[in-house]
Amino acid sequence: MKKHVIHFLVLAVSILFSLNDLQARQRYAQDEILVKFKPETAESRIGVVIRNLGALQFKHSFRKRFCVVKVPEGMVETMQKRFSQNPAVERVTLNYVFDLYTVPNDPYYSEQWNLPLINIEAAWNISTGVGVTVAVVDSGVNTSRHPGQDGFGKRLLPGYNAILGIEGSSFDQNFHGTHVAGTIGQETNNGIGVAGVAYNATIMPVKVFLRSGNFALLSWVVDGIDWAVAHGADIINLSLGGPGADPDTGEPYDLSFLEEAINNAVAHNRTVIAAAGNDGRAEVSYPAAFDAVIAVGAIDYQKQRAPYSNYGTEIDVVAPGGVVAQDPDGDGTLNGGILQETFRQFLGFRFFAFGWGYWFLSGTSMATPHVSGVAALIKAKHPDWTPQQIRDALINTAEDLGPAGKDPEFGYGLIDAYAALQY
């Protein structure tokens, strides 16, 4: 990994009038125009002109560079034309909308190519996930890196250990869940490490995997989902999955309990998001393949389907999953994976873990929390929205990749956090 560090907070007002940036939002104030009168126009005359042209009121800008003129809502373009034809007026414009784009001061944010790819910086000016709880049904979350800090700004709940059937004890022994949770809600703008998508959302760890990470019973997963629903999760992230049939005989598995748990979650207004699978074949894993689930495939930094990412008609959207062996910035370092804070595989314990650091990982497991994080941003802005409305916002604003329209490799396309918040 490159060692250069961002030591300061960069604030930039980006003046962008391209259709790509403005088509999904209000481009200008709907009840104001900006009017500059000719220098010789007396103050008393300004008031008369404004009233005669049908405006409601006005005020001068700070340096009297122009007047902010209040007009009837929906008539801005008509009033712009009307004022522009008056001989006392030198210039008139619409009161355009600008955005304040913020780049976090986390030292390794510059390595997180994945976050700008989903248009996250503009989205953070609208929502950071406040008030939303995201359940991470995974291997747990380990918080031993920084004593006295949990890496989530005190937004990490005690959670649940579905293996033992007890609340708490949701610490990560494997490394996977910690990485996934970080992509969703890592503490951000604190001058440490990396950033997360919904960095003010609450994280609910639900442990369903043992240390090895390749073993989770169906009953654990179902219990984990049910517990998350009962304890207030708004979004459920499932960076896990398996086949729908026996690989040898082709006999379908009975996954009806899992489907029932997911259908129950959605019926209780919980949005469920799951990984498509890492076999690189035309078969979406379960539970992602269920109708009620938002199925997520993975792309690399070039917006190509990652070679490991499963695909099929069930794919809804794609998100950055990365390919560790790629070099996005051409610096000779293989940093094409998704960077997050975690520890060395299998070396997590209750109060400590070995090999803490910032690790690049790849997989549809890494793509899925991007979508869960954006779903949390949407839910925070629209608390009353249903899972279907959140799904609609994600798929209808996604950047279309591959053949026009929905296709088996990319679904509806690459999620766009900012556009989804404008839906």
Helices and strands as residue ranges (DSSP letters): E 10-14, H 19-22, E 28-37, H 43-52, E 57-60, E 67-70, H 76-84, E 89-96, E 99-103, G 109-111, H 114-117, H 120-123, E 133-138, E 160-161, E 166-167, H 176-185, E 202-207, H 218-230, E 235-238, H 256-267, E 271-275, E 294-299, E 317-320, E 338-342, E 357-361, H 364-381, H 387-396, H 417-422
